[in-house]
Amino acid sequence: MTNFKCENKDELKAQCNHCKSIFFIKSYSETSHLRRYLNSCLKKINKGITQYTIAIQPSLGGGSSIKTYKFDADECRRVVSTFLVYGKHSFRTVEELTFRYIMSVASLNFKNIIRQTVIKDVLMYYAKKRDHVKEELAKAPSLICLTSDNWNYEHTNDE
């Protein structure tokens, strides 16, 4: 906690160093609520979680290297959305027990998502990609001809 002076000399303000919440203090003897708050502050509890999570990755020399691991929920949701789109899986796949089991084994920090969340994510990523393609086409120095043939080669599954 960091103390601040107020216009009124009888009152003080304290700011949490972790979440930046501001609290009022009437006197120096009335600070037990600050201690209780610090014990329950979520940012303090979760701060530096990466230093406690260790990932062991095999190295090229045959041994293993230890690195800190940081779980990124947004990146994980992006990868799940990409998996569903490229694999042509249904959105209900994320609600199946086997998929949830796979994700819980892959990372204990993964929160289960529902198909509506995946649909929103896919549409959001589609809009980002669409805007990126529009920007790239606008930067093109000359005319561009686009064709859209839907053919499928049997041996390579190219579309």
C-alpha positions in Angstrom: 0.0 0.0 0.0 1.1 3.5 -0.8 -0.1 6.4 1.4 -1.4 9.7 -0.1 -2.1 13.0 1.7 -5.6 14.5 1.3 -6.7 18.1 1.7 -8.2 17.2 5.0 -5.2 16.4 7.4 -7.3 14.0 9.4 -7.8 11.7 6.4 -5.3 9.7 4.4 -5.7 7.7 1.2 -3.9 4.4 0.5 -3.5 2.8 -2.9 -3.0 -0.9 -3.5 0.3 -1.5 -5.3 -1.1 -4.5 -7.1 -4.5 -3.5 -8.4 -4.4 0.3 -7.9 -7.6 0.5 -5.8 -7.9 3.5 -3.5 -8.9 3.3 0.1 -9.6 5.9 2.8 -7.9 5.8 6.2 -9.2 7.9 9.1 -6.1 7.4 11.3 -3.0 5.2 11.3 -4.6 2.9 13.9 -7.5 2.0 11.6 -5.7 0.0 8.9 -6.9 -3.6 9.6 -9.3 -3.3 6.5 -6.2 -2.7 4.4 -4.5 -5.8 5.7 -7.7 -7.9 5.0 -7.8 -6.5 1.5 -4.2 -7.3 0.8 -4.8 -10.9 1.9 -7.6 -11.2 -0.6 -6.4 -9.0 -3.5 -6.6 -11.1 -6.7 -3.8 -9.3 -8.5 -1.5 -9.9 -5.6 -2.4 -13.6 -5.4 -2.0 -14.2 -9.2 1.1 -12.0 -9.6 4.1 -13.8 -10.9 2.3 -17.1 -11.5 4.8 -17.8 -14.3 7.6 -18.2 -11.9 5.9 -21.2 -10.3 4.9 -22.9 -13.5 7.7 -24.8 -15.1 7.7 -26.4 -18.5 10.2 -29.0 -19.5 11.0 -29.1 -23.2 13.2 -31.7 -24.9 16.3 -30.1 -26.5 18.1 -31.1 -29.6 21.0 -32.6 -27.6 18.8 -35.3 -26.1 18.5 -33.6 -22.7 15.7 -31.4 -21.5 15.6 -27.7 -20.8 13.5 -26.0 -18.1 11.7 -22.8 -19.0 9.0 -20.8 -17.3 5.6 -21.2 -18.9 3.0 -18.5 -19.2 -0.6 -19.6 -20.1 -2.3 -17.2 -22.5 -6.1 -17.9 -22.6 -6.7 -15.7 -25.6 -4.0 -17.5 -27.6 -5.4 -20.8 -26.6 -8.9 -19.8 -27.7 -7.5 -18.6 -31.0 -5.7 -21.9 -31.6 -8.9 -23.8 -30.8 -10.9 -21.7 -33.3 -8.2 -22.2 -35.9 -8.3 -26.0 -35.2 -12.1 -26.1 -35.7 -12.0 -24.0 -38.9 -9.1 -25.7 -40.7 -10.2 -29.2 -39.6 -13.9 -28.5 -40.6 -15.1 -29.6 -37.2 -18.4 -28.6 -35.8 -18.6 -26.0 -33.1 -20.1 -28.6 -30.7 -16.6 -30.3 -30.6 -15.6 -28.0 -27.8 -18.5 -29.3 -25.6 -17.6 -33.0 -26.0 -16.1 -34.7 -23.1 -13.1 -36.0 -25.0 -12.1 -32.5 -26.2 -12.4 -31.1 -22.6 -10.3 -34.0 -21.3 -7.6 -33.3 -24.0 -7.5 -29.6 -23.1 -7.4 -30.3 -19.3 -4.4 -32.6 -19.9 -2.7 -30.1 -22.2 -3.1 -27.3 -19.6 -4.7 -27.2 -16.2 -5.3 -23.5 -16.7 -7.6 -23.9 -19.7 -11.2 -22.9 -18.9 -13.9 -24.8 -20.8 -15.6 -22.8 -23.5 -19.0 -23.3 -25.1 -19.8 -23.3 -28.8 -21.3 -19.7 -28.7 -17.9 -18.4 -27.5 -16.1 -20.3 -30.3 -18.6 -18.9 -32.8 -17.9 -15.3 -31.6 -14.1 -16.0 -31.7 -14.2 -17.4 -35.2 -16.3 -14.4 -36.5 -13.9 -12.0 -34.8 -10.8 -13.7 -36.3 -12.5 -13.8 -39.7 -13.2 -10.0 -39.5 -9.6 -9.4 -38.6 -8.3 -11.5 -41.5 -10.8 -9.9 -43.9 -9.7 -6.4 -42.9 -6.0 -7.5 -43.3 -6.7 -8.8 -46.8 -8.5 -5.5 -47.7 -5.5 -3.5 -46.5 -3.1 -5.6 -48.5 -5.2 -5.3 -51.6 -5.5 -1.5 -51.2 -1.7 -1.4 -51.1 -1.3 -3.2 -54.4 0.4 -1.1 -57.0 -1.8 -2.2 -59.9 -5.0 -4.0 -60.8 -5.6 -7.5 -59.4 -7.8 -10.2 -60.9 -9.3 -12.6 -58.4 -10.8 -15.9 -59.4 -12.7 -18.2 -57.1 -12.9 -21.8 -58.3 -14.0 -24.4 -55.8 -12.1 -27.5 -56.9 -10.8 -30.3 -54.9 -7.9 -32.5 -55.9 -8.5 -36.0 -54.6 -4.9 -37.0 -53.7 -3.9 -33.9 -51.7 -7.2 -32.7 -50.4 -6.4 -29.2 -51.7 -9.3 -26.9 -52.1 
